[in-house]
């Protein structure tokens, strides 16, 4: 597609759908300019641009997605035991000290509002696909599958961060404005429904030459995670096994420095950069080139560094160290490029194959199939194993298949921590879903930690606008 045409269509889309981006999602009225909808959905090419616009918006807004200052990765990492905070702003400090208040504007804009805006955008696409008679069947199915995938993705994070939230399936602002919160089971039911439909609609092949838009296997991989979180162990095994079996498309990359390159074989889904000045939000935000102290700098906690076993190649390859005088700070170094590079070499990882092995391992262990679970766990450990030395003759040894169930689950937790740090808040969500947050965080967070901190407060503006929302316990 020619750049000029992309720019025109993207302008139409963003002007229609994000004109009121500073407002609450419940206040956004569906676009009334029918000419815009007719133009955008009048051909396969322009309709595809609508979905591309959604991915682009998720990357450029600086909220919710993939490593930006107000992203899930950063904010949720501050809430857990992953990151140290050097931003003096009260709103960031509230995340790092677990003292969030309902009037935190970053909480509202970065997590709540952005999530519902992307859901709204997905719903606009779905509504227009239903009424358009000018698109090919294959394009309609692909775009519907992608929109439902994104809608499920956003609902997943909303419920895992805030608990009971509204399920938004319409662009009708009158319905959205008074939407009731749903139970987590109902939300998961909707997420699973969207992902099953997405999986059915999407094709094996990616819809572009790169892995930057969802295909069937992205939907399958995320469905495996959802089933794991919902304790549907057999379903989690089935879905993750399907992805793992796709050896012609996905492989565990042995060289740790190759994992996060664009279109690496471990990639199931990535987000492409939209800025000329950076490769990834993560690289731009996390890589230290001076002592921390400026507005958005974040370092890794000593607690996380100590979690790595001696010789673990992830410590050597995925963690950077900046030293100034007698002081040193550690930072995420999964992405190696801080500023621009042409051609682009790194894309922001959304889903990767290593997670599928650890999903299946955990599900097997929960079904008391310990040996199978340990086998999957050891696949990931093998990659992290360095060459033996005299001082460390058996580095990163395989876990024994004779571990108890409890010990095997502890091993999974530890492995997920050192594998997925600084990626989409895995550590925070793992501690919450396994009921380990209290035990772990009351040690690292001290008196700041209360068990009600496992859920974030519903933003006060949303409560004021919608009388049917309920505040979470501990924030009344």
N, C-alpha and C positions, 0 to 999 in steps of 0.2 A: 504494500500500500504506500502511496506517495506521502511524504511528510506533510505536505500542505493539506491534503484531505484529512489526515489524522488530526491535525490541529483544528480544523473547522469543526469536525464532528465532536472532538473532545470539548471544544468551547460550547457547543450546543448542549452537550450532556451536563457539563459542570454548571452552566448557567441555569439550567432547568432544575437540577437535583440538589445543588449545594448553594443556591442563592441565599438560603436562610441557615447556613451551617452554624451560625453563632447562636441559633435558637434551639430550644429543646426539640427532641425528635417528635414529641407529641404535638408540637405547634406547626410542624411542617405540613402544609397543604399539598396534595398532589399537583404536579405541574399542570396549569390550566391551558398552556399554549399547545393546542393540538397539532399545530404545524410542526413544532419541534418533534413530537412523538412520531408523526407521520414521516418526517424527514429521516430520523434516526432509524426507524424500523421499516424503511422502504426497500432495503436491500440487505443481502447477507453481509456485505462489507461494512455498511454503516452500523448494523445491529451488533456486529462483533466489536466495533469500536466502543459501544456502550459498556460491554463487559470489560474491555481493556481499560476504560475510564474508571471503573470501580477498582480494579487492581491498582491503577496509578494513584487514585485518591487515597487508598490505604497506605501507600508508601510515602506520599508527599505531605500528608496532613501533620505528621509528627506525633499523632495520637494512636493508641491501641496497638498498631502493628509494628513488629519487627525492628526493635532496637533503637528507636528514636527516644528523645528525652522523656516524653510522656507515654512511652509504650508499656505494654504488659511486661516485657522483658525487664525493663529498668525498674518500674515502680514496684512490681511484685517481688523482684530480687531484693529491693530494699526492705520489704516487709519480712523476708525470710532471713536466713543466716548466710546469704551469699555476698552481699555488697556492703561496703562502707560508704556513707554519704558525706560528700564534701560541699554540698549546696546548702547555704545558710537559710534559704527560703523556708518559711514556716511550713509551706505545703509539702515540700519534699521531706522535711524533718519529721512530719507526722507519719509518713510511710516508714521511715527507718526506725522510729521509736515506737511504732505501733500505737500511736495516739491520734488516729484519724478522727476528724470531725466531719459532720454532714455538710459543712459549708466549704470544704476543701475544693477549690476550683479546678485543680489538676485532676483530682479524682473524677469530678463530673465531666470535664471536657475530654480527658485522655482515655478514660475507660468506659464510663456509662454513655455519654452522649455520642462519642465516635462509634461505639458498637452499634447503637440503634440507628445512626445515620447510614452505616453500611448495610444494615438489615433493610432499611427503608429503600436504599438504592436497589438492592437485590429484588425487593418487592415491586418496584417500578418496572424493572426489567421483566419480571415474570408477568405482570399485568399486561404489558405491551406485547409480549410474545403470544399471549392468549388470543389477542384480537388481530394480530397482524396476519394477513393472508399473502404477503409478498415475499416471505422467506422460505428457503428450502427446508424440508423436514429435518435433514441432518443438522443444519445450522440451528434450527429451533431447539432440537434435542440437546445439542452441545451447550447452548447458552442457558437453557433451563437447568441443565445439570450443574453448570458452574454457579449460577445464581443460588441454587438450593444448597450447594456446598458452602458457599460463603455465608449464607444465612444460618446454617447449622453451626459453622465455625464460631460465629459471633455469639449466638445463643449459648454455646458451650462455655465460653469464657465469662459471659454475664452471670450464668448461674453458679459457676465455680467461684467467682469473686464475690457476688452479692447474695447468693442463695435464691430465694423465691423472687422472681422478676416477671414482668409481662412477656408473654409470647406474642410477637408482632408479626402478623401474616398478611397485613393489608396496608394500603397507602391511604386509607380513609382516616383523616386526622380526627374525625369525630369519634371514631372507635378507639384510636390510639390514645386520645387525650384522657380517656377514663378507663383504660385497660386495667384489669385486675392482675395481681401477681398470681403466678401458677406455682404449684408445688414442683420440687425438683424432679419427681418422677414424671410429671406431665411434661416438663421441659425436655427431659431426656427422651420421652416418647416422641416428641416433635422432632428433636435433633435426629434420632434414629430414622424416623420416617423420611426426613429430608435426605439423609445420606443414602438410604436404601434406594430412593428414587433417583438420586444423583448417580449412584453406581450403575443403575440400570440404563440411564440415559447417556452417560459418557462412554467414550470409546477407549480402547487400550492405548492407542497412540495419543500423544499430546497434540493439541490443536494448533501448535506452532512448532517451529524448529527447536525451541528451547523448552525447558521444564518449568515454565513460568505461569502456566494456567492449568487448572485442575483437569486431570484425566480420570479414568475409571479407577486407577490404582491409588490416586490421591484420596478419592472418596473411600476406598476400601481401607486404606491405612488409617484414616481419621476415624472411621467406623470402628476399627479394632480398638483404638484408644477409648472411644466413648463406651464401648462394651466393657472394657476393663474398669473404667471408672464406675460403671453401673453394676459391677460385680456379676456380669454375665460371662463367666469364665469360658464356657464352651464356645460361645459366639466370638469372643475375643481371639481365641485360638484359631477358629475357622478363618476369620478375616485376615489376621496377621500371617497365617500360613499361606494364604493365597498370594500375598505380596512377596513373601520370602521365596516362594516357588517361581517367581518371575525372574529367573536368573539371567535371562537374555536382556533384561532391562535394568535390573538393580543388583548391585554387589556391594559388599563391605569393602571400602577402600582401605588398603593396607597402609598407605602413606598418609599419616594424619594431616599433613600439610596440604593434601589434595582434596580433603573431604568437602570443604566449603567453597571450592572453586565453582564457577558457574557450570551447570549441567554435569556435575560430577556423577559418577555411577551410583553413588549412595543417595543422590537426590531423588526424592519423590515429588516434592514441590518446593520451589523457591519464588521469591519476589524479586523482580528485576529493578535496578536502580532507575530513578527518574531525574536525578540531579546530575548535572555535568561536573560538579565539583567533588563528588564522592562515588565510591563503589557501593558501600553498604552503610546504613545508619549505624550498625554495630561498630564497624571499624572507625567511623568518624567520631562516635561518642566515647568508645572505651579505650582506644589506644592512647597511652600517655606519652607526651613529648616534653612534659615539664612536670614539676611537682604538683600534685593535686591542690586545688584551691579555687579554681575558676568555677563559674556558675554550674556547669553540668557534669563535672568530672566525678567518676565513680570508680572505686577500687574493689578488688576482691578481699573478702575477709580472711584473716589469718586462720580462722576456724575451717574455712573451705580448703585452704592450702594444706593444712594438716590432715585433711581427709584422704589425700593421695598416698598410696603405698610407695615405698622407696623404689625408684627406678621407673615409675609409671610414665610412659611416653607422652601421655596427655598433659602431665605437668610440664614436661620439657617443651612440647610443641604447641599447646593450646593456652599457655599462660605466659604473659610477658612480665618483665620486671624493669621498673624505672628507678634508678638510683641518683640521688642528689646529695652530695656530702656524705653524711653518715646514715641517711635515711633511705629506705627503699619501699616501694609500693608495687603490688601485683595487680595486673589487669587482664581481662579476657583478651586472648590473642588468637582466637579461632579464625578471625578475619585479619589479614596482614596489611591491608591497605587503608590508610587513614584518609587520604585525599584523592583527587581524581586520577584516573588512569584510562588511557585509550589504547587499544580497545578494553572494554570492561572485562575484568578477570574474576571478580567475586560477586555473587548474588546472595541475598539474605535467605537463609534456610528456614523453611516452614515445616516440612516433614522429611524425615530421612530413614533409611532402612534400619539403622542401629536400634531405633525405638521399637521397631516391629519385633526384633529378637527379644528385647527386654519385656515387651508386652506379653509375648507368648510365654516367656520364661515365668513371669509372675502368675499368669493364668494357670499354667501347668502346676505350679507349686501349690496354688490355692485349691486345686483339684487333687492334691496329694500325689501327683505324678512328679515326684521330686527329681528323679533322674533325668527326665526329659527337660524339666525346667533348668536344671543346672547345666545341661548340655548347651542350651541356648545362651545362658549367662556366660559360659566360658568362651563362646564365639567372640563376644565383645572384649573379654579380658585378654584373649590371645592377641588381638590387635595392639593392645596397650603394653604388651610384654617386651621389654628390652632384651638385648643379648646378655646372657649370663656373664658375671664377672667373678673374680676371686672373692670380693667382699659380698656379693649378692648372687650366689650360685643358682638360686631358684627364684628369679624375680616374677612377681605377679603370677603365682601358681594357680592352676585350675582349682576351683572349688570342688570339694569332695561330693560325690553323689550320695554319700551317707549322712549329709547334714539333716538335722531335724527340720521340720516345716518352719518353725519359728526362726531358726538360724538361716535358713535359705531365704526367707523373706527379708531378713535383716541384710543379707548379702545383696539382694536386689536393690534395696533402698540405697545402700552405699554405692553400688555400681551406677545407678541412675544419677546420683548426686555428682559424681566426677565425670560422667559422660555428658550430661545435659546442662551443666551450669551455664548461666547467661543465655539460655535459649527458652524463650516464651514462658518463663515462670514455672518450669517443671518442678523445681525443688519445693516451692511454696504449695503447689497443688498436690504434690506427693505427700507432704506432711499432713495436709488437711484430709485427704481422702483415705489415708491409712490410720487416721486418728492418732498420729504421732506428734502433732504440732505442740500440744501442751508439754509433753515430756521433753522435747528437744528445745523449744524456744524459750521456755521459762529459765533454762540454763544460760543460753546465749543472750537473751534479751533482758533478763533480770526482772526487776519489779515493774518494768514497762509492760510486760506481757500479761494479758488476761485471756481466759479461754474464749471470750466473746470476740476477740480480735481475729478469729479465723474467717469471719465474714466482714466485708467492708460495709460502711454505712450507705444507705440510699441517699443520694445527694438531696439536700434540703429543698432546692428549687424544684426537683421532681415531685417531692412530697407536697409542696405547696400547690403545684399545678394539677396534681392528680390525687384526689381524695381517696382513691381506691388502693393506693400503695401503702404498705406498712413498713415502718422502720425496723431494722434489725435490732435484736436484743443487745443492750449495752450502749446504745446510741440515742436512747429516748431523751 
